[in-house]
C-alpha cells in the first residue's frame, strides 16, 4: 500500500513539473526498496525527460540488472549479474 501511494505521489510531482522534488522522492523510494527495478525505470524516465542522459542510462542499466536478478531469484538460481557497480 505504502509503495503504491509513494508511486502515485511521484507521478503527481512529475505531472506538475516538479521534477527535482520527484527526484528526491525517488531517492527515498530506492532507500526503502533498493531491489525494485520499477523505481529505477521510473526514475530513468524522469531523468530522460529532464535531459539528464547519463543518469537515465545508469538507472535503465541498474533497473535491468535488478529485474534479471529478481527473475532468477524467483526460479531459485544464483543471480545472473551484479549491480554492485551501480549502487
C-alpha positions in Angstrom: 0.0 0.0 0.0 2.7 2.4 1.0 4.7 1.8 -2.2 1.5 2.5 -4.3 0.9 5.8 -2.6 4.5 6.8 -3.0 4.5 6.0 -6.7 1.3 8.0 -7.1 2.9 10.9 -5.3 6.0 10.7 -7.6 3.7 10.7 -10.6 1.8 13.7 -9.5 5.0 15.7 -8.9 6.2 14.8 -12.4 2.9 15.9 -13.9 3.1 19.1 -12.0 6.6 19.7 -13.5 8.2 19.3 -10.1 10.9 17.0 -11.4 13.6 17.9 -8.8 11.2 17.2 -6.0 10.3 13.9 -7.7 14.0 13.0 -7.9 14.2 13.4 -4.1 11.2 11.2 -3.6 12.7 8.5 -6.0 15.9 8.6 -3.9 13.9 7.9 -0.8 11.9 5.2 -2.5 15.2 3.5 -3.6 16.4 3.6 0.0 13.2 2.0 1.2 13.0 -0.6 -1.6 16.5 -0.9 -3.1 15.7 -4.1 -5.1 12.8 -2.6 -7.0 13.6 -2.4 -10.7 10.5 -0.4 -11.4 11.7 2.5 -9.3 14.9 2.7 -11.3 13.0 2.5 -14.6 10.6 5.3 -13.5 13.4 7.5 -12.3 15.3 6.8 -15.6 12.2 8.1 -17.4 12.2 11.2 -15.3 15.9 11.7 -15.9 15.3 11.3 -19.7 12.5 14.0 -19.6 14.9 16.3 -17.7 17.6 15.7 -20.4 19.9 14.0 -17.9 21.0 11.3 -20.3 23.9 9.8 -18.3 21.8 9.4 -15.2 19.0 7.9 -17.3 21.3 5.4 -18.8 22.7 4.4 -15.4 19.2 3.9 -14.0 18.0 1.9 -17.0 21.0 -0.3 -16.7 20.6 -0.8 -12.9 16.9 -1.5 -13.4 17.7 -4.2 -16.0 20.2 -5.8 -13.6 17.7 -5.8 -10.8 14.9 -7.1 -13.0 17.1 -10.0 -14.2 18.3 -10.8 -10.7 14.7 -10.8 -9.4 13.6 -13.1 -12.1 16.4 -15.6 -11.5 16.0 -15.5 -7.7 12.3 -16.4 -8.2 13.3 -19.6 -10.0 15.8 -20.4 -7.3 19.1 -19.8 -9.1 22.1 -17.7 -8.4 21.8 -14.1 -9.6 22.8 -13.7 -13.3 24.7 -10.5 -12.8 25.7 -8.0 -10.2 24.6 -4.4 -10.0 27.0 -3.5 -7.2 28.8 -1.0 -9.5 25.5 0.9 -9.8 24.6 1.1 -6.1 
